[in-house]
Amino acid sequence: MNVQQLTDIVRKLVEHHKGLLAMDESTPTCNKRFAGLRIPQTETARFAWRELIVTTPGLGECISGVILYDETIRQQMQKATPFAAALADAGIIPGIKVDTGAKDMAGHPGEKITEGLDGLRDRLAEYFQLGARFAKWRAVIGVGGGLPSRGCIEANAQSLARYAALCQEADLVPIVEPEVLMDGVHTLEQCAEVTEDVLRAVFNQLYTQRVLLEGMILKPNMVLPGLTCPRQNTVDEVADATVQCLLRAVPAAVGGIAFLSGGQSSELASARLNAMNARSKLRLPWDLSFSFARAIQQPAMEIWRGEKANVPEAQRALYHRSMCNQAARRGEYTSAMERS
Ligand code: 13P
């Protein structure tokens, strides 16, 4: 493990109030998003969409790293330039999703365990050769109806820690993503309780597996009420509950925190990140950043709809969302920016 190299990458991923853009949807997930907008579900369309993102003018001003999917990191853009090289040319660090998906967990009806550890050491070496300098693994934890179970939390926490240790061995910064899902009627308080429990389990395992905390980034959910919970909390309540949960469960040595968006609207995701930074930045030991997929991509995808003529306007929307989130990192985002 090259400690200096890992901590340098972590620093570059969080500096200058930049954040991460996740475009690592698996083929079924990407196709699902396309289907909702009647975009053809083909490799050509996925390529065109991802090329649109990577060639967005000025993207590197607000985005420090982009998370790719296996299909994309092997594709070449114009002049035979691989995606990872095009990103590096734009001053953006390429990353790669390395889990192979959340599968039904044996003996745990309604719960998932994320797979992908078999052969991971060899795959990580190949991704490093292809230009990746960080990696991502997502575990999903549902809330409600007696869930999550201890078995689900512990199994996912251990897989995340084994993945993170293998990444650091390969000089790739692990993004550790235990996502407590928004689906359900649970309250913000229930989400806070589960998220704190999950984060404690994850950090216990990271410690047990000898993961260097300075050489990793945590990608958590924000603490939110379920999507169908009758009481939807204010932006400030969400910000304060999220910060309290992180302060209780995340060691100060962790290199950085970059939230997933998890199905929130783009504007709410920016407003909540902004409130955390505006209200609490001075008492936090880590940068609070973003690693959004939907909350950055969705407005642009709705403009693009698979049409070449819409590319410039879609790229402007993508840049705008990235810029709003950069402002949210500084605690300077306002809803007026949405109309500019
Ligand atoms: P969302 O921001 O759409 O939740 O996606 C983040 C991500 O990378 C999921 O793994």
Boltz pocket constraint, residues with backbone or C-beta under 6 A from the ligand:
constraints:
  - pocket:
      binder: B
      contacts: [[A, 22], [A, 138], [A, 177], [A, 259], [A, 260], [A, 261], [A, 262], [A, 263], [A, 291], [A, 292], [A, 293], [A, 294], [A, 295]]
      max_distance: 6.0
